[in-house]
Amino acid sequence: MLNLTAFGRTVLAVGGNEDATRLMGLPTTRVKAAVYIMSGGLAGLAGVILAAQFGAGQPIEGVGWELFAIASVVVGGTLLTGGVGSVGSTLAGVLLLGLIFNILNFENGLGWISLSAYWQSVIRGALLLVVVAIQARLMARTDDAHA
């Protein structure tokens, strides 16, 4: 969707270099507003689904999920500097991290150790640092190859 529509390509362009996108004559302010509106709407929809699943809504329900969301996107291959990424790779990152943390929390049957929330956050942060370091190294190699 991002690569197949004009709006998607504009979103990628704004994420890569907003000034260059503005100089090309593309509506950066309108695109950013639309992306923020879609993000807020989808977050609201996720909140409604979560409240329906648990039978009640709590304002602190999603606290701590920010690191998981960022780590999932980065593990999926999206650069923190912007401009590079895809929905499919982000979905792959979410599935991979979900699998890793479900394995770490598996308590029944095989006798694996269940980790506390503190150690889960430490592992998420360490995994995020490793992936960012790998991305930085790959980007440096790419820049050296093009120079």
C-alpha positions as CSV (number, residue, x, y, z in Angstrom):
1,M,0.0,0.0,0.0
2,L,2.8,2.4,0.8
3,N,4.6,1.8,-2.4
4,L,1.6,1.3,-4.6
5,T,-0.3,4.6,-4.0
6,A,0.6,8.2,-4.4
7,F,-0.3,8.9,-0.8
8,G,1.9,6.1,0.5
9,R,4.8,7.3,-1.6
10,T,4.3,10.8,-0.2
11,V,4.2,9.4,3.4
12,L,7.5,7.6,2.7
13,A,9.0,10.8,1.2
14,V,7.9,12.9,4.2
15,G,9.4,10.4,6.5
16,G,12.7,10.3,4.6
17,N,13.2,14.1,4.1
18,E,10.4,16.5,4.8
19,D,12.2,19.5,3.4
20,A,13.0,17.8,0.1
21,T,9.4,16.7,-0.1
22,R,8.1,20.2,0.5
23,L,10.5,21.5,-2.2
24,M,9.1,19.0,-4.7
25,G,5.7,20.6,-4.2
26,L,4.0,17.8,-2.2
27,P,1.6,18.7,0.6
28,T,3.7,17.7,3.6
29,T,1.5,19.4,6.2
30,R,-1.7,17.7,4.9
31,V,0.0,14.3,4.7
32,K,1.4,14.6,8.2
33,A,-2.0,15.6,9.5
34,A,-3.7,12.7,7.7
35,V,-1.1,10.2,9.1
36,Y,-1.6,11.5,12.6
37,I,-5.4,11.3,12.3
38,M,-5.2,7.8,11.0
39,S,-2.8,6.8,13.8
40,G,-5.1,8.3,16.4
41,G,-8.1,6.6,14.9
42,L,-6.4,3.2,14.8
43,A,-5.2,3.7,18.3
44,G,-8.8,4.4,19.4
45,L,-10.0,1.4,17.6
46,A,-7.4,-0.8,19.3
47,G,-8.5,0.7,22.6
48,V,-12.1,-0.2,21.9
49,I,-11.2,-3.8,20.9
50,L,-9.0,-4.2,24.0
51,A,-11.7,-2.9,26.3
52,A,-14.2,-5.3,24.6
53,Q,-11.8,-8.2,25.0
54,F,-11.3,-7.5,28.7
55,G,-14.8,-6.4,29.5
56,A,-13.6,-3.1,30.9
57,G,-11.5,-0.1,30.0
58,Q,-8.5,1.1,32.0
59,P,-6.6,4.3,31.1
60,I,-3.3,2.6,32.0
61,E,-3.8,-0.6,30.1
62,G,-1.3,0.1,27.3
63,V,1.5,1.5,29.5
64,G,4.8,-0.1,28.7
65,W,3.8,-1.3,25.2
66,E,5.6,1.6,23.5
67,L,9.0,-0.1,23.7
68,F,7.5,-3.3,22.2
69,A,5.9,-1.4,19.4
70,I,9.1,0.5,18.5
71,A,11.2,-2.7,18.8
72,S,8.8,-4.6,16.6
73,V,9.0,-1.9,13.9
74,V,12.8,-1.7,14.1
75,V,13.3,-5.5,14.1
76,G,11.1,-5.6,11.0
77,G,13.7,-3.5,9.2
78,T,12.3,0.0,9.4
79,L,15.1,2.6,10.0
80,L,14.7,4.9,12.9
81,T,15.9,7.7,10.7
82,G,12.8,7.2,8.5
83,G,12.2,6.7,4.8
84,V,12.8,2.9,4.7
85,G,10.3,0.3,5.8
86,S,7.2,-1.6,4.8
87,V,4.1,-2.9,6.5
88,G,5.0,-6.5,5.7
89,S,8.4,-6.3,7.4
90,T,6.8,-4.5,10.4
91,L,4.3,-7.4,10.7
92,A,7.2,-9.8,10.5
93,G,8.9,-8.0,13.3
94,V,5.8,-8.1,15.4
95,L,5.4,-11.8,14.9
96,L,9.1,-12.5,15.6
97,L,9.1,-10.5,18.8
98,G,5.8,-12.0,19.9
99,L,7.2,-15.5,19.3
100,I,10.3,-14.7,21.3
101,F,8.5,-13.3,24.3
102,N,5.9,-16.1,24.3
103,I,8.8,-18.6,24.4
104,L,10.3,-16.6,27.3
105,N,7.0,-16.7,29.2
106,F,6.1,-20.3,28.5
107,E,5.5,-21.9,31.9
108,N,3.5,-25.0,31.2
109,G,4.6,-28.4,30.0
110,L,8.3,-27.9,29.3
111,G,9.2,-26.3,32.6
112,W,10.7,-23.1,31.1
113,I,11.3,-20.2,33.3
114,S,8.8,-17.4,33.2
115,L,10.5,-14.0,33.3
116,S,9.3,-11.0,35.3
117,A,8.1,-7.9,33.5
118,Y,11.4,-6.2,34.5
119,W,13.6,-8.7,32.7
120,Q,11.3,-8.8,29.7
121,S,11.8,-5.0,29.3
122,V,15.6,-5.5,29.7
123,I,15.6,-8.1,27.0
124,R,13.4,-5.9,24.7
125,G,15.8,-3.0,25.2
126,A,18.9,-5.1,24.6
127,L,17.3,-6.6,21.4
128,L,16.4,-3.2,20.2
129,L,20.0,-2.0,20.8
130,V,21.4,-5.0,18.9
131,V,19.1,-4.4,15.9
132,V,19.9,-0.7,15.8
133,A,23.6,-1.4,15.9
134,I,23.3,-3.9,13.1
135,Q,21.2,-1.4,11.0
136,A,23.8,1.3,11.6
137,R,26.6,-1.0,10.5
138,L,24.7,-2.1,7.4
139,M,23.9,1.6,6.5
140,A,27.6,2.5,7.0
141,R,28.6,-0.4,4.6
142,T,26.0,0.8,2.1
143,D,27.3,4.4,2.3
144,D,30.9,3.2,1.9
145,A,29.9,1.1,-1.2
146,H,28.2,4.1,-2.8
147,A,31.0,6.5,-2.1
